[in-house]
Amino acid sequence: MFMSIVFLVVFFRYKNLIPFMYILIIIEYIMRIGVGLLKPFETVGIAPGVVGNYIMVPLAVILFFLSIPKPHKKNKKGENSAKESQFSEK
């Protein structure tokens, strides 16, 4: 519950922290896998959540790299392009 509140706050208020949010997701799911390996829970079959753990880690890594902001390109005069400069503070 707490993580979902953090994710919602980051999504709506602090867009620059989205890469950090993906780092938290990666850490959470790696720890879930680690706990499952160190302290297995015996069931009749494979628990349905186990498959999600193995899918979420690479998915979160891909989304983390896609969420990292790209550096701004500068034109020959050393200025930002017109599209980017209209949003910059003067």
Rosetta blueprint (number, residue, H / E / L):
1 M L
2 F H
3 M H
4 S H
5 I H
6 V H
7 F H
8 L H
9 V H
10 V H
11 F H
12 F H
13 R L
14 Y L
15 K H
16 N H
17 L H
18 I H
19 P H
20 F H
21 M H
22 Y H
23 I H
24 L H
25 I H
26 I H
27 I H
28 E H
29 Y H
30 I H
31 M H
32 R H
33 I H
34 G H
35 V H
36 G H
37 L H
38 L H
39 K L
40 P L
41 F L
42 E L
43 T L
44 V L
45 G L
46 I L
47 A L
48 P H
49 G H
50 V H
51 V H
52 G H
53 N H
54 Y H
55 I H
56 M H
57 V H
58 P H
59 L H
60 A H
61 V H
62 I H
63 L H
64 F H
65 F H
66 L H
67 S H
68 I L
69 P L
70 K L
71 P L
72 H L
73 K L
74 K E
75 N L
76 K L
77 K L
78 G L
79 E L
80 N E
81 S L
82 A H
83 K H
84 E H
85 S H
86 Q L
87 F L
88 S L
89 E L
90 K L
